[in-house]
Amino acid sequence: MKIGLVSPYDYSHPGGVINHVSYLAHHLDLMGHQVKIIAPVRRTGTRYFGVEVTAIGRPIPIPYGGTTARIPLSPWLPFQVKRVLNREAFDIIHLHEPFIPMLCLSVLRESPAPLNVGTFHACHKGSALYWLNRPTMRRLGEKLHGKIAVSKPARDYISKYLPADYRIIPNGVDVHHYQPDGPLRTEFKDDRLNIFFVGRLEERKGVGDLIRACALVKKDFPGFRLIVAGPGIRLRYYYQLLAKRLVGDNVVFTDYVPFNELPKYYRTADIFCAPATGGESFGIVLIEAMASGTPVVATSIPGYASVLTNGQEGLLAMPENPRSLADALLRLLNDRQARLKMAQNGLATAEQYSWENVSRRVLEYYLSLSK
């Protein structure tokens, strides 16, 4: 089949949806299908796995849902979309976040494909944009022959605006890239136990709560190191000052960690911590840590609780509660056997989310819709 995968976000800027599209395209290509990606691209020539990318639109950063969405806004976009779709003649068009303006909406309006499928990734408390556009969403939603949500929280969120029958197919993880055996960050391998955080330095990621929790941890277990990795300019200086005041030399900040270096950090960590306050539909970083053989402490928000069972692959703590987070961290810091057992459980869980399994489920869904 000839399959078009559409992302509304800048394909040259790494993120959850971009990674999902890239891996799905790669594995569908390995299965023998002809796959093209349609996305806005800021840096020309951007490719992952060599799958062809058709660039439409130049993305600009726009604040959205507590983060920054890099999407194109141009009156010429619908004309570009129509020209590309008529030229390519896809059998299937698979849109990721179909109702994010403007690219996906334009593709959905103009699509002549026999089969249109949408995957919904997001989970927020609410969306004024979706609420105001419910009539349009329901009208255009009829053009989607299949609807996928990456988790139950994502399904529940989108169902408030577009009630429908959703197939839950999760995000995947590259279990060959993230694995317990391999190089480490040797500068962090000493007599301290390492707590690792990776993600954008945004309020909703909970870095402030993690720093405050580590200040409590330090009183009972001073032999730890917090490693904070991820991009972010606006709050970085604030978090660095907060950490210096509360945690001292027990914390290290790195900048953005490249994809090829990330497994080294996961493997070096004794505990991976994800303290997000909300807005996460799925815990992909949790699965990456599990695949790397690292136990997890995460907040009990729906997206994280959907992939981590408390006491199995790690521990869940109350969101926006540094004391609860500190208690969970201390429990694992003080119990090596628990860390080892949870790491083993995490490896088994991560295998369920391998891209081989996830892409096979997506393909099976395509075929079920085309019958």
PyMOL commands that set and color helices and strands:
alter all, ss='L'
color gray80, all
select helices_A, chain A and resi 16-30+77-88+103-110+128-132+134-141+152-159+186-188+203-205+207-220+236-246+248-250+262-268+284-291+302-305+322-333+336-352+355-370
alter helices_A, ss='H'
color red, helices_A
select strands_A, chain A and resi 2-6+34-39+53-55+59-64+67-72+92-96+115-120+146-149+167-168+193-198+224-229+251-253+271-274+296-299+314-317
alter strands_A, ss='S'
color yellow, strands_A
deselect
rebuild
show_as cartoon
